[in-house]
Amino acid sequence: MEIVDANYILRYLLKDNVQQYQKASKIFETQLIFIPGEIIAEVIYVLQKVYQIPNEIIFSALTWLIEYPNVSTHEKPTISLSLKLLSLNNLDYADNLLLAYNIINGAKVHTFDKKLLNALKQKYEL
């Protein structure tokens, strides 16, 4: 198993540097890869803040990537749901991750964040 950092993922998704894309592509398409959840958060942050990619496209791209049969991450269902929620609401990824834990595991979330509190009260059709 191998681990990739945010830059490898970004080059693979964005294809904005041919040489780096080719190296990343070879790894993603031939190796068993583990992506830590923290790296997914960093990728989302960069795609949102630096590249201004809409959340719906981020959801599609990262869902596609983590569903590769050779790609693993801890708590894939929770991360997948948090990505879907990212495309459905205006919360940031960290809040959507907390929301996903609440939906999947019934975890009680303690927060002072009004937007997150409102989201926790909603019923999502997923």
FENGI-V347469 format. One record per pair of residues at least 24 apart in sequence whose C-alpha atoms are under 10 Angstrom apart, sorted by the first residue. I is the first residue (numbers start at 1). J is the second residue. If there is no record, write none. Layout:
I_J, I_J
This chain:
1_31, 1_32, 1_33, 1_34, 1_70, 1_71, 1_72, 2_27, 2_28, 2_31, 2_32, 2_33, 2_34, 2_35, 2_71, 3_27, 3_31, 3_32, 3_33, 3_34, 3_35, 3_36, 3_39, 3_71, 3_72, 3_73, 4_28, 4_33, 4_34, 4_35, 4_36, 4_39, 5_34, 5_35, 5_36, 5_38, 5_39, 5_40, 5_42, 5_43, 6_35, 6_36, 6_38, 6_39, 6_40, 6_41, 6_42, 6_43, 6_44, 6_46, 7_39, 7_42, 7_43, 7_46, 8_43, 9_35, 9_39, 9_40, 9_43, 9_62, 9_65, 10_42, 10_43, 10_44, 10_46, 10_47, 12_65, 13_58, 13_61, 13_62, 13_65, 14_47, 14_51, 14_61, 28_65, 28_68, 28_70, 28_71, 29_68, 29_69, 29_70, 29_71, 30_70, 31_70, 31_71, 32_68, 32_69, 32_70, 32_71, 32_72, 33_66, 33_68, 33_69, 33_70, 33_71, 33_72, 33_73, 34_66, 34_70, 34_71, 34_72, 34_73, 34_74, 35_66, 35_71, 35_72, 35_73, 35_74, 36_72, 36_73, 36_74, 36_75, 37_73, 37_74, 37_75, 37_76, 37_79, 38_94, 40_66, 40_73, 40_79, 40_83, 40_93, 41_79, 41_92, 41_93, 41_94, 41_97, 42_93, 44_83, 44_86, 44_92, 44_93, 45_92, 45_93, 48_92, 54_86, 54_87, 55_83, 55_84, 55_85, 55_86, 55_87, 55_88, 55_89, 55_90, 55_92, 55_93, 56_83, 56_84, 56_85, 56_86, 56_87, 56_88, 57_87, 58_83, 58_84, 58_86, 58_87, 59_83, 59_84, 59_85, 59_86, 59_87, 59_88, 60_84, 60_87, 75_101, 77_101, 77_104, 78_102, 78_103, 78_104, 78_105, 81_126, 84_126, 85_124, 85_126, 88_124, 89_115, 89_119, 90_115, 90_116, 90_119, 91_115, 91_116, 91_119, 92_116, 95_119, 95_120, 96_120
